[in-house]
Amino acid sequence: MRFNPPKSLLILRSATGCLWVLCTALLLLPKPWVLFWNRNIPEELGFGLGVEHLYMFGTLGFFVELSRRKWHPFTWLHILIAYGLATEILQHFVPRRTCDIMDFSQDCAGAYLGILCGLIAKKIYYRLTRR
C-alpha cells in the first residue's frame, strides 16, 4: 500500500524546495540583492553585518526539519553542511563573490540551529496535539 502524505505536508515540502532554490540564487548571484531592491541592502535588516548566512541556513534548516522524510536529523545536517561547502567553493568562481571560511562556519551554525529549532517545534506540536 502506498502512503499518501497530507496536503499540508506536500505544500511544506514544495515551499522548502522553493526556499532551497532561492538560497542558491542568493548565494551564487554576483549581486543577489537586485532580486529584491534596486539599491544597496538595507542595514536595518541585519544584512551587511555578516549574519546573512546564519539567517539563511537557519531558516533552511528549520523548514527542512519540518518537512523531512524519515531520515535522521544528522543526515540532513550533513546534507546542509555539504551544500554550504559547495556554495562557498562555487562562490570562488563567481564575480564579486568570495569564498570565506567565516561564511561557511555561519552556514554550519545556522543549519544546526535551524534543525534544532525544527525538532523543538515538532516536539511542542506533538505534545499539544496529543491531548
C-alpha positions in Angstrom: 0.0 0.0 0.0 1.3 3.4 -0.9 1.5 6.2 1.7 -0.2 9.4 0.6 1.1 12.4 2.7 -1.4 15.1 3.8 -1.7 18.1 1.5 -0.2 20.4 4.1 3.0 18.3 4.2 3.2 18.4 0.4 2.8 22.2 0.5 5.5 22.5 3.1 7.9 20.3 1.1 7.2 22.4 -2.0 7.9 25.6 -0.1 11.1 24.1 1.3 12.2 23.3 -2.3 11.4 26.8 -3.4 13.4 28.2 -0.4 16.3 26.0 -1.3 16.3 27.4 -4.9 16.1 31.0 -3.5 19.0 30.4 -1.2 21.1 29.0 -4.1 20.3 32.1 -6.1 21.1 34.4 -3.3 24.4 32.7 -2.6 25.6 32.4 -6.2 24.4 35.6 -8.0 27.0 38.4 -8.3 24.5 41.0 -7.0 21.8 39.0 -5.1 20.1 42.0 -3.6 18.9 43.1 -7.0 16.2 40.4 -6.8 14.5 42.5 -4.0 15.9 46.0 -4.0 17.4 48.3 -6.7 19.9 49.8 -4.3 22.2 48.6 -1.6 20.9 46.2 1.0 19.2 47.8 4.0 21.4 47.7 7.1 18.4 47.7 9.4 17.6 44.1 8.4 20.9 43.0 9.7 22.3 42.4 6.2 25.9 43.6 5.8 26.7 42.6 9.3 27.9 39.2 8.5 24.9 37.2 9.7 23.2 36.6 6.3 24.4 33.0 6.1 23.3 32.3 9.6 19.8 33.6 8.8 19.6 31.8 5.5 20.8 28.4 6.7 18.8 28.7 9.9 15.6 29.2 8.0 16.5 26.5 5.5 17.4 24.0 8.3 14.1 24.8 10.2 12.0 24.1 7.1 14.0 21.1 6.1 13.5 19.6 9.5 9.7 20.3 9.5 9.3 18.8 6.0 11.8 16.0 6.1 11.1 12.4 5.3 12.1 9.6 7.7 15.8 10.5 7.6 17.7 11.2 10.8 18.3 14.9 11.5 22.0 14.4 11.4 21.7 13.2 7.8 20.0 16.5 6.9 22.6 18.4 8.9 25.4 16.8 6.8 23.5 17.5 3.6 23.2 21.2 4.6 26.8 21.4 5.5 27.8 19.8 2.2 25.5 22.3 0.5 27.1 25.2 2.3 30.6 24.0 1.4 29.6 23.6 -2.2 28.2 27.1 -2.4 31.3 28.6 -0.8 33.5 26.8 -3.3 31.3 27.9 -6.2 31.4 31.5 -5.0 35.1 31.5 -5.7 34.3 31.3 -9.4 31.5 34.0 -9.3 32.5 37.6 -9.9 32.1 39.9 -6.9 31.7 36.9 -4.6 34.4 35.4 -2.2 34.9 32.1 -0.7 35.1 32.7 3.1 35.6 30.3 6.0 33.5 32.6 8.3 30.6 32.3 5.9 31.0 28.5 5.9 31.0 28.5 9.7 27.8 30.5 9.8 26.3 28.1 7.3 27.1 25.2 9.7 25.9 27.0 12.8 22.7 28.2 11.0 21.9 24.7 9.7 22.4 23.2 13.2 20.3 25.9 15.0 17.6 25.6 12.3 17.3 21.9 12.6 17.4 22.1 16.4 14.6 24.7 16.4 12.6 22.5 14.0 13.0 19.5 16.3 11.8 21.6 19.3 8.8 22.9 17.2 7.8 19.4 16.3 8.1 18.2 19.8 5.9 21.1 21.1 3.4 20.5 18.3 3.1 16.7 19.0 2.7 17.4 22.7 -0.1 19.9 22.1 -2.0 17.8 19.6 -1.7 14.5 21.5 -4.2 15.5 24.2 
